[in-house]
Amino acid sequence: MTEPSGQQGGAGRERRGGRSGHAGRAAEATGDPFPYRQPRRRFPPVEIVSADEIEAIHQASLTILEEIGMDFLDAEAVALVGRAGAATKPGSQRVRFDRNLILERIKTAPATFTLHARNPAHTLGFGGDQVIFAQVGSAPNCSDMDRGRRPGNQEDFRNLVKLAQSFNIIHMTGGYPVEPVDLHASIRHLDCLADLAKLTDKAFHAYSLGRQRNRDALEIVRLARGVSAEQLDREPSLITVINSSSPLRLDAPMLQGIMEMSARGQVVIMTPFTLAGAMAPVTVAGALTQQNAEALAGIAFTQMVRPGAPVVYGGFTSNVDMKSGAPAFGTPEYMKSAMIGGQLARRYGLPYRTSNTCAANTVDAQAAYESVFSLWGAVMGGGNFILHSAGWMEGGLTASFEKTIVDVDLLQMVSQFLDPLEVSEETLALDAIREVGPGGHYFGAVHTQSRFKTAFYSPLISDWRNFESWKLAGSPTAMEKANRLWKEALARYQCPAMDPAAEEALDAFVARRKEEGGVKTDF
């Protein structure tokens, strides 16, 4: 299940700036000039608190689990942790964990693993210095300049999924980019998961909303990849995000999701959603302590279900606006939480999930600077899996088509930033300096002429023309350019090829499950 960092699938094989093997073919298939590759963080992540302070958070978290405990709102899960050695009482949902039990259980979680995609060129390495950018997930609304803000629907869902396939810097989808509320909840997961499997050939996400939805997702990913159940159990191919119901609770659908996914060797991303001042203490240190306690309980539970099951330490601690109670993102507190969350994940030897977020209501300066702050905290904090990387708006309430393009540009810049600087005889450019000499310029130098096309990152959005040229071109804004670019991307989209037998089996399964009624709902 695990591999040394850098040996997974298509990850890490391509030299910087090049287009070799599968990566080059992926770029050609999408029409995206930015090559498909998985970035690597080749320098140590930033550590903003000391080892002693991390240890203090760690010990306080274990004290919470020992003395206060967590509520597990599922009888089967309570019985399972009881058999594993946790303290439970008949008729009670409260579970208390001895600190040594937690520490022993999390030891079996892998530090790195491979996430298999339908297209092997899009298989990803998880953990170590590897970085994954996943599209926005779970927004109830979507928006664009033409039609404004609107509830999620299947057409917009599909178009956002197509954008995830179209841009090589988006390594996978992150859930339903927008919730298609025009599909009945009983069968929505079947349509959405089938679309994720067919409209992209990248890895995808399944929501843990009850056992049957997880089981359907597992079968859909198995059929899409064309593998046996036994091979799927050996090869992580599907992720789910498990959110604790902070403070200090795991509800039944989340616990069932862990049991279904971990039992099959699939990826659980254990992510408390802790907002300082609301569902967590108002101090960042207190909120992180609670986050860590909830994360450790969920991570340990995955290993009680199946030792060695892949699990990711997730951090999603931010703060609220104390004037209104609304969630705030891209704040200094969020950056600190993202960086310290990375330190905690490394303390336990686990891959780390964080996010690109903002609270802006439109694609403006606030949306940009909050996202830059979030990305800086995520990447410099050692994030391996960065969820909501492209398209997130309004604190997650809206998936924006224009913001998707702005974020793609930011992600490409981050990827270029992570590339190492080459220092060699050629790049030191002594011959060019001799050629130009004092008082000259380098535009016509041989060294420049041989490199100018690929010397620097070429942005999607930034307009570097002088004012007069920009005005003559119609004074285009960043949002207008983003609007044009997402439409162009959809126009050139081509559905990735799928094995006909696999597609037929997938369609037959979805049709049968729909005939059976999908999953029972209250409406």
N, C-alpha and C positions, 0 to 999 in steps of 0.2 A: 504493500500500500504506500509506503514512503520511499522517497528517492532523495539522494543528495541534492542540495540546492543547486539549481542551474541545469539539471539534466532532464527536466520534464518537457516532453512533447516539443512544441514549437518554441518554447520559452528559452531565451538566452543564447540561441545558436547563431543569431545574425550579428555580424559585426556592425558597429555604429555607422549610420549613413548608408549602409548597403542594402541590397535587395536580393538575398540568396534564398534558394529552396522554396519552401512553402510560403514564406513571408512575402516574397516577390509575387508569387502567383495570387496570394490573397489580395495584394494591392491592385493587381491588374483586374481581378474579378470585380472589385467594387468601383473601380475608377477613381479611387482616392489616392492622390499622389503621396500621401504620408504612409510610409511602409508599415505593415503589420509587424509589431514586435512587442514583447513584454518588457517594460522598463525595469532597470535594476538600480537600486540605491547603493552606490559604490563607496559611500562614506558613512561614518558612524552617525546614527540618528542623534538628535539633540536631546540631552537629558537635563531637565530644568529643576529637578529636585535631587537630593543626594541619595546614595544607597541607604543611608540610615533612615531617611524620610520615607522612602519606598517601603522599607521594612516596617516602619511604624504603621503605614496604611495597611500593609499585609497582616500584621498581627491584630490590628483593630478589626479588620474584616473577619478574621477567624473567631475573634471574641463574639462578634455579632452572631455568627452561625452557631456557636456553642451555647450562648446564653439566651439570645432572643429567638433565633431560628428563622426558618422560612415556612410560609404556608404553601403546601403542595395541594392544589385543588383537584386531585384525581386519586381515587382510592387505589387503583392498580399501581400508580407511581409511588404512593406512600408505602404500600406493601413491599415494593421492590427496594426502596432505600432502607426500609426496616430490615430486610433480609441481608442487605449489604453492611449493616452495622450502625445505621443512624438511629437516633432516639425518637421513637414514635409512641403514641398512646392510642388505645382503641377509641374510635369515635372522634378523633381529633385530626385536623389537617396540618397541624404544626409539626415540623420536622426540625430536629436539632442535630448538628453534625459535630462530632469530635474533630478537633483540628488535625489530628494525625490521620483520621479517615480521609479528610479532604486532600491532604498532601499526598497520601499514598495513591489515591485514585487518579489524581491529575497527572501522575508520573507516566501513565500509560498512553496519554494523548500524544500523537505524533507532532514533531516540530515542523516537519514539512511533508507535503503530499502533492499528488497530481490530481487536477480536476480535468476529466476527460470530456472533450466536446465531440459533437457529431462529426465535424471536420477535424481530423488530427492536427491540422495546421493551427487550429485555434485552441488546442489543449494548453492548459495553464499550470504553471508552478505556483504553489501556495506556500508562503513562509519564506524564511531567510531574508535575502535582500530583494526579493521579487515583488513587483507592484502590479495590481490588477485594478483597472478602472471599470466600474459597472454603472450602467445607466440608472437614471432615477427610477424609483419604484414606489407604488402604492398611492400615488396622488389621486384624489377623488375628482379633480377638475383638470382641464387642460386649457391652453390659450395660445393664440397667435394674433398678429397684427390685423389680419383680415376679418376674423370672426369673433375676436374677443375671448372672454372667459366663458367656459361652458362645462356642464357635467361631462364626465368621461363617457365614451361610447366606443363601439367596436371599430369604427372607421379610424378614429384618432389613435386608438390602441395599436392597430395594425401599422399605421403610418409611423408612429414612434418606434415600433419594433424594427421597421424597415430602416429607419435612421441609425439604429444601433448596429445593424448589419452593414450599413453603408460607410461608416467611419471606422478606420482601422484602430484608432486610439481607444475606442470603446471595445473592451475585451469581451464583455458579456452583458446580458440584460440583468437587471437587478430586481426582478419581480414584474408585476404588470406596471408599465410606465404610467399608465392611467387606468383607473378602474372602469371597465365598460359596463356601466349600470343598465344599459339597454339589453344586456343578456341576463336571463334569470339566474339567480344565485345558485340554484340547484345544479345547473349545467355550465355555469360560467367558466369554472376551472377547466373543463374539458375543452371548450373552444379556445381559451387563452393558451393553455399549455400546448395544444396542437399547433396553434399559430407560432408560438415561440420555437417549437421544434422544427417547423417547416419554413417559416419566413427568415430564420437565421440558421446558421450552422455553428453558432457559438454556444457555450454553456449557458444554462439558465437556472431560474429560481422557482421553487414551489412554495406556496404559503402553507403553513401548518394551521389549518382550520378544521381539524377533525381527522380521524384516522383514514376515512375513505378517500378524502381528497389527496392525502399523502400517498396512499396506495395507488390511486389512479396516476398520480404524477410519476411514481416509480415505474409503472408499466409503460407510460408514454415515453419516458426517456430511454427505457430499454428497447422499445420497438424502434424508436428513431435512430438509435445507434446500431440496431441490428445485432444485438448481443444476447447471450443467454442470461438467465437470472443469476447463475453462478458467476459469470464474468462481471456482471453489474455489481455484485456484492464485493468483488475484489477491486473494482475500479470506480472510485468516486466520480459521479457524473451529474449530480444534482445537489443544489444547496438549498437550505432553508434558514431563515433568520428567526431565532427564538427571542422574543422580547418578554422579559419579566414584567409583571404588573406592579411596578414600583409603587410603594415600598414593600419589598420582601415577600413577594408572592409570585408563583408560577401557576397560571390557570390551566384548565384541563386541555384545551386544544394545543397549547404550547408543549405541555408534558407529553401528550400523545404524539406530537410531531417529533419530539426527541426519541421516543421509543420506536416509532416506525422508521425514522431515518437512520438513527445510530445502529439499530439492529441490522440494517442492510448495508452498513458501511458507507453511508452517504454523509454529506457535509452539514454539520450544524454550526451556525454562527450565533453564539450565545451573547445577546446584546441587551443589557438593561437599558431602559430609556429613562434616565434620571435627570430631571430638571431641578437645578439648585433653587431652593426657595419655594418649590411646589411639591414634587414627589420625592424630594431629597433635601437634606440639610442645606441651609442657605450659604454655607461656606463651601468653597470648591473642594477643600480637603475632606470635609464631611460627605459631600456628594460622591466623591471618588471612592471613599471608604465603603459607602453603601453599594455603589456600582460594583466594586470588587467582590463584595460578599455575595451579591446576587449572581455575578458571573461565575464565581468559583462553585457555587451550589449547582448551577446548571451544567457546567463543564464536568464536575465530578459525576453528575447523574448520567451524562453520556457514556462515561467509562464504566458505570455500573451496568448499563444496558449492554455494552459491548466494549471490552478493553481494546484500545487501539483504534476505535472509531475516530475519524477525522473531526476535529472541533476547532473553532476559531474563537479567540478572546475578542469580544466586541465591546467597544466603548461608544457611548452616545450621551455623554453628559454635557449639558449646556446650562444656561440660566434663564430665568423669566424676567420680563420687564416688571419691576416691582410697582410700577404705576398702574399697569393694566392687567397683569397676570399672564400676558401673552408670551409664548416662547420666543426667545431671542437666539439668533444663530450668527456665526461669523464674528463672535465677540472675543475680546481678549481672554475671557474666562473659558470660552470654548476652545481656543487655541491651547491654553494651558492644560485643559482636560484631555485634549487629543494627544498631547505630547506625554503627559504622565500616564495615560492609558497605555501608550506604547511601552513605557518603562515597565509597567506592571505585566504586560503580556510577555515581555522578554524575561522578566523575573521567573515566569512559569514555563518558559521555553515553548511558547505557543505563537502561531500566526496571529496577526492583529488586524481587526476590522475597524475602520473609522469612516467618516463621510465628508462630502463636499456639500455645504449647506448655506442657505441665506434666508433672511426673513422678508426680503423685499417683495413688494406687490406688483412691480413692473420691472422690465429689463432696463435698469438705469444704473447710475453710478453706485448706488447702494448694493444692488445685486452683484455688481462686479467686485467691489472691494470686500464685501463679506465672503464671497466665494474664494477670492484670493487668500484672505486670512484663513478660511477653513482648509483650503488645499495646502497652504504652507504648514499649518499645524499637523495636518494628516501626513504629509510626505516627510517633513523633517522629524516628526514624531515616530517614524518607522512603520507607517501603515502599509500592510500587505494587500488588503482588500479595501478599496475606497468605494463605498456605495454612494448612490445618488450623485455620481460624478458629473452627469450631464443632464440638465433640464430642470433641476429642482428649483422651485419658487415658493414664496409665501409660507415658509416653514414646513414645506412638504405638502401643502394643500393643492398645488397646481404644478403640472408638468407643462413647460413652455417650449414651443418649437423654436423660437428665437433664442431663448436661453440655452437650449441644447447646442446651438452653433457657437455661441459665446464660450460655453464650457469646453466644447471640442477644441477651440483655439487655445484656451488656457491649458488643457490637458496636454496638447501637443507641445506647448512651451515648457511645461513641467518635464515631459519626456526628454526634450532636447537639453534642458538644464541638467538632468540626471546623467546624460552622456558624459564620459570623462573627457577632460581636455587633453588633447594630444600634444605632447612636447617632444619634438624630434628635430633632426637637422633640417628637414623640409619646413616644418611649421615655425621654427625660429627665424627663418626667412633672411638669413644674412646676405644671401646673394641678391635678394630683392632690395635690401637696404643699400647694398653697394651700388646696384644699378640706378636707383633713384638719387641717392646722395642728398646733401643738404639742400633744402629749399624746393625740392621737387614734389611730385605727387605720384600715387601708386595706381591710378586708374588704368594706365596703359602698360604697367609692368607685366612681364611674362608671368610672374608668380600670381598676380591678380587675375589675369586673363584666363589662366588655366583653372581657376577655382571659383570665379565669381558667381556661377550659377548655383552652387551648393554651399557657398561659404557661410551663409547665415540662415536662420529660420525665417521663412516667408509667412507672415501672419494671414489668417483668413479675414480678420475684421479690421485691424488697424489700418488707417489711411495715412501714408507718410508723404503724400504730395504737399506742396506748398499751398498756402491759402488760395491763391489765385487759380491754380489748377483744380483744386478741390471745388471751388465755387463754380468754375466753368463746367465741371462734371455734374452739376446739380446739387451740390452740398449734401452728399449722401451721409446719413447717420449710421452708426454701428447697428442699430436695430433694423434699419432698412436693408442693410447688407446681409444681416443674418436671415431676414425674411426671404431674400432672394436665394440664399445658399441652401436653406433647407428644402425649398421647392426644387432647386436643381438636383439635389441629392435624391429626392423621391423620383424625379423624372428619369434619372439614370439607373435607379434600383433594378436589379435583376435577382429573382428568387434563386437562392443557391440550390444546386442540383441535389436530389435525394434519391437513394436507391429505390426503384419502383416497388420492389417487394416490401421494403420497409414502410414506404408511404401507404401502400395498400393495407398492410397490417395495422398501421396506426389509425387510418381512417375507419377501418372496420371496428377496432376497439372503441373509438370515440362514439361511433354510431350505436354500438350495442349498449354502451353505458348510458347514452342519452335515452334509448328506448327503455332502459331500466329505471329511468327517472333521475339519474345522477345521484345527488345527495339530498336527503330530506331537509326542508327548511320550514320556517314558521309562516311562510307566505307563498 
